Amino acid sequence: MLVIAYMMLNCMKRKKIIFAFISNWAKLDITLVRLKQFQGAVDAARKANSLKTWKVVCFACVDAEEFLLAQICRMNIIIQVDDLEEVSDYYRNRGCFNELISLMESGLGL
C-alpha cells in the first residue's frame, strides 16, 4: 500500500513538471491541488484564468482550511450571482460561517 502511494506521488510530481513546461495551467492547477500545494495552485489558476479552475482551487482551499488562499480564489468567482450562490453554499455546507460572512462583505465592494 505504501509503495502504491509513493508511486502515485512520484507520478503527480512528474505531471507537475510536464504541465508547467507545456503551460497547461488548468491541469497543473488540479495536480497542485492533489499535491496540496495550494499557493502554487492559486498561481496556476491566475494564469489559467478560468472560472472552473478558480472553483476547483477555492473549494480545495476551503477543505484544507487555507482560507486566505480561498479568499483570493473566491474574489474571481463571485462576480456572477449564480457563482456567488454556489460558493456560499459550499462554505455553509462545511460550517465555515465566519468565512461566509467575510465572503458576503467582500462581495459588497464589487
N, C-alpha and C positions, 0 to 999 in steps of 0.2 A: 504494500500500500504506500509506504514511504517513497519507494522507488518511482512509482507512478506519479506521485505529487511532484517529485524532483524533476521528472521528465517534462511534466506539464509546465512547470515554472521555467525551465530552460526554453521550451517552445514559445512561451509568451515573451520571453526576453528577446528571442530571435525575431518574432513578429514585430516587436517594438522597433528594433533596428531597421527592419525592412520597410515598415510603414513610414518611418521618419525619413528614410532615404528616398522613397518614391513620393513623398509629400501627400500620402493618403491620410489626411488629418482625422477623418471620421473613424477609420479603422484603428488608427493609432490611439485615438481617444478611448475606444472601447477596450483596447489592450491595456492601456494605462490604468483604467478603472479596475480591471481584473487583477492587475499587479498592485492595486491600492496606492498608486502614485497619483494622488488626486490633484496636486499642484500642476503636474505635467499634463494631466487630463484637461484641466481648465485652460492651460496654454494652447493645447491642441484644439479645444473647442473654439477658442478665439479665431484660430486660423481656418478651421472648417466653416465657421460662421453659419451653422445650420441649426434650425430650431430643434430638430430631433436629437442632434448631438448635445446641445445645451441641456435638454431634458435628461438624457442619459447621465450626464455628469452631475447635474443638480441632484437627481434622485439618489445617485450613488453617494454623493457627499452627505446628504441628509441621513442616509442609512448608516454611514460611518461617523456621524455626528461631527462632521467637518463643516460647521455652519458658516464660517467666514467664506469658505470657498463656494458653498452653496449659494450664498448671497450674491456673489459675483455672477454665478450662472443664472440665477432667477431674474436678475435685472434685465437679462437678454431675452427672457421668456415672457414676462408678464405684460408686455406691450399690448398683446391681443387679449381681449376679455376671456375668450374660451380657454386660452392657455393659463390665464390667471386662476381660473376656477380649478383646472386640473392640478396645478401646483399647490394651491391652497388645500385641496382635498388630500393630496399626498402628505403634506405637513400635518393636517388634522388627524388623519388615519394613523399616524405614527406618534401622536401625542406631543408634537412639538409646537405647543400653543404660543409660547413666548416668541419663537421664531416666526410663527404665522402672523402674530401682531406686528412684528418688525417688517414682515413682507408687505402687509397692508399699508403700513405707514410709509414705507419707501415707495410703494406704488402710487401714492398720492402725488408725489413730486413729478411723476411722468405725465 
